[in-house]
């Protein structure tokens, strides 16, 4: 599940770049979706959004799309999207601003998540969350938002970063969400996806 907010309201803290925040948020989404679609483990990709441009890109990439206009917020949108899935396997909720995400990093996170009923991947700063996972039969109750890492820990979700320190390098690209210029700098060091590199005028890896 990839919930995506309306682009006009996205990435306001990245103002000042030679591209609109909406275009940058769309590029982040496209790179996130490309990595998810290329990973080996996902069997179904659902994008939850009310944004027309996101819907068009998601359909073109072969993802299913559900309208989340009546279900604002990542948690509500993810639960709504889960009701529309065809498969009966586990669920991964993935934020849409991971321009350095790679298929291998996602597959590594999904493999670790299989060992826990519910789990999550903390962001690079160790405060937020980039992914939340539930194995089959578990309720879809992610707790994205301010200080979401602490909220997930309090809810009993397994912290994959703390529990699997040996996988830190493999997971780095899956933890780098981008809301600020320093975060964008970190993503550029890891290697941006093609869409983000193009809108920023740089060269993709």
N, C-alpha and C positions, 0 to 999 in steps of 0.2 A: 504494500500500500504506500503510495506517495501522495500525501495531501499537499496541495499547492494553493496558497492564498491568491486573491486577486492581485495581479501584478502592479497595478497602480499604487497599491498600498505597501509594496515590498521594498526592502533594502534602502530605507531612507538614510541610514547611517553611512551609506557609501556614496552620498552626493559629492560632487566635485570631480568625479572621473569623466573622461571624454565620452560618456555613453549614458543614456538615461537609466535610472535605477530599475525601471520596468524591463528594459531590454537586457540589463545585466541579470536580473532575476530569472528571466526566461532562459538565458544561456546557461545559468547554473542548473536549472531544471533539466534542460536538454542533455547536459553532460551527466547529471545524476541518472536520468532515465536510460541513457545509452549504456552506462556501466551496469545498471540493474538488468537491462535486457540482454547484455552479453555474458552475464554471469551464468555458471552452470547449474546452480542449485534452484533458483526460482522457477516455478512452473506456471505462474500466472502473475501478471503485473496489472494493478489497478491504480489509476490516478483519480484522486478526488479533488475536484476543482469547480469553481463557477466562472473561471476566466476563459474567454473565447480562444485567445491565442494558445493557451496551454492545452485546451481541448484539441485544437487542430494538430498541434505537434504530437500529442499523445496518440491520437488516432493514426497519424502517419507512421508512427513507430510501432504500431500494432498492439498498443496497450488498451485495456478496457478503461472506460471513463464513466464516472458517476458524478452527478451534480451535488455539491455539498453546500449549496447556498443556505439551506435551512439547518446546517450542522456546522456552525463556525468553530474554528479551533482545530488543532491537529488531532486531539484525542477524539472529539466528536466525529470529525470527518473520517478518521480511521475506523471507528466502530461502524459508521454508516457504510463505508466501502466494504467492510468485512461481510455485511449482509448480502452483498452482490457477488461474492466470489463463487466460482464453479467448483474449485477444488476443496478438499476437506482436510488438507494438511495444516501445518503451522502457519503463523502469520508473522510477517516482518513489517513494521511501520518505519518508513525511512523519510527523513526530512529532505526537502527539495533543493537545498543549497549546498551541495557537496561537489563542487566543480573539479576536485582532484580525485574523486572516487574512482577506483578501478574494479573490474570484475573480480580479480583475485582477492582484493581486500574484502569485498562483500561476501564472497564464498567462504573466506576464513571466518568472518563473523558469524555467518549462518551455521557453519560446522560447530563452532563453540557453543552457540545457542541451543543446539540439539541436546546438550547435556543438562539443561535447566528448564523447569516448567515455564517460567517467564524470566526474561533477562533484558539487559540493555547495554548499549555502548555509549559511554560518556564522551563528550566532546574533548577537543585537545586541551582546553582550559580546565577540565575536570569539574565544571559547574553545570553545564547543560547536557543534553542527550541528542545524539544523532540518529540512533536506531533503537527500536524496542521490539522484542521478540516474544511470541507465545507459541508453545507447542500445542498440538491438537488437543482439543477439549478444554483449553483454558479460556477464561473470559478475556475479551479484548478491552483492556483498561489501562492504556498508557497514560502517563502523567507528564506530558510535555508542558513547558511553560517556564517561568522564572525558577531558578534553582531546581531544575527537574531531576538532576542526578540525585540530590538528597531526597526528593519526593519518591523516586523509584526505589531507592534503598529502603526508605521507611515503609514502602508497600510490600517489601519482601522480594523484589525482583533482584536477580543475580547480577552483580556488576562484573561484566566480562573483562574489563580492564584490570580490576583488582585481582580477580581470580585467575587470570591467565597472563601474567606479566611477560612470560616467554614469547607471547604473540604480539608484543607492542609494535614491532616494526611492520609486521604484516597488516596490522589494523590501522596504521597511521592515516592512510588515505580515506578510510571510512569514518574518521573522527573529525576531519577538518571542515566543519561548516563555516560559512562565511557571512558575517553580518557587519564586519568592521574592516578598515584598511589593514590593520596588523594581521587579521585572519586571512585577508586576501593575499598578503605577502607570504604567509605560511603556505597557502595553497599553491602559489606560483613556484615556490621552492620544491614542493612535492611533484608538481607538474599538472598544469591545467588541462582539462578536456578541450576538445576542438572548438566547441561553440563559444566557450568563455574566452579562449585564446583569440578567436577571430574578432569578437566584439571589442576586445581590449587592444587589438592590433599587434598581438604578440604571436609567437610561433608555437603551435601545439607540440607536445612530446611525440 
